[in-house]
């Protein structure tokens, strides 16, 4: 019995009569005289291209020699044409049923192993087939209706249907299987919020009302000052007086904006960044903080200067070298003072009236980078590996991991800390979250969005917007915002 190679099988097997010489004598004689064949309609025996009825033709009355009727087989009219045609390659071996499977959706390779068949010993001619493409890796979400939809299956917020390498290209998959900085991934990584900002790299960021002020560089290499809101809208400020130069540090309070340029000049704007003017001559600044109308400056000589209510900068006497400076909320500023070996010896509390209070400390190790963060009783600085944090028990604890810490920020009053940690081996920055219990984990990972020899994937600044629960990150990858609650 031969089964028709169609996606839909006929309701009955088709039997093709087999010629048997022994049975020919028992057939009834054909009607008419053999000489009448010349008058047989439909055939021209004198034409060599025409052929008459074959010797094995049966009586027309039996219907066994007529072409199969597609209507009797229950197939579509479009498929009926091939039923009466001869096989193009009747002796073609298409393999056994263990290789091909005829289903309603067409012929396909059968997945699995057929009973009694050794797949390793079979030769299906598939050895040279290239790697299969188009397989569903599950990146677009679950396939089955009852499969649980995970947050990780969703696309990143603000991503386009066509993934642009320049838009969000710097955001490394937070579900990667490796361990950046030698730490595990957090159970709930930070979610990115807002839309991409049109800067190729960013050097400084500061929080403003419903957004951030970002100093960065465009694709064309021009330095710009951008005002970015939480919805991702951004506009370039005129910033007259900066002359399009790189900004290494920013401080904002209301309409007052202070900027430290790459050459150490301190520039101040009183109109929200429209126009800047030099604030002090002959002073080389490296960092700036503005709290309650008081301007605090760390100098290149690792000294401390203060300007109260827009007045002239005045130097303050400190018991050592100021390694780092940061805002301490509404109370003022915190400065970390180190000895000759760069081991923290004291930290300074600066108040809005310009006064300074020094408190000696006993830190466990030297500073790795000139970074400090403070919030209430909590103070942290970058160690040789990881960070050192003064915790609620007023004791310093070292928390170690791999990589170079390049920025610090406390994100809540309980002492939770985020440390931007750069890995030179893969040119990426991991955001390490150190919770109040001392557990460290990775909550996000960023890298450069493009190959550029002038920038790398390290973060240069962090800014925490407590009012809206947003953490801003600026660096060689541009600028990004993450929801922290």
ABEGO torsion letter per residue (X at the ends): XBBBBBABBBABBBBBBBBBAAAAAABBBBBEBAAAAAABBGBBAABAABBBBBAABBBAAAGAABBBBAAAAGBBAAAAAAAABBBABAABBAEBAAABBBBAAEBBBBBEBBBGBBAAABBAGAAABBBBBGBBAGAAEBABAABBBBAAABBBBGBBABBBAABGAABBBAABABBBGGBBBBABBBBBBEBBBBBABBABBBBBBGEBBBBBBBAAGBBBBBBBBAAGBBBBBAGBGAGGBBBABBBBBEABBBBBBAAGBBBBBAAGGABBBBABBGBBBABBBBBGGBBBBBBAAGBBBBBBGGBBBBBBBBBEBBABBBBAEAAEBBBBBBBAAGBBABBBBBBAAGBBBBBBBBBABBBABBBBBBBEABBBBBBABEBBBBBAAGBBBBBBBBEBBABBBBABAAGBBBBBBBBAAAGBBBBBBBBAAGBBBBABBBBBABBBAABBABBABBBBBAAAGBBBBBBAAEBBBBBAX
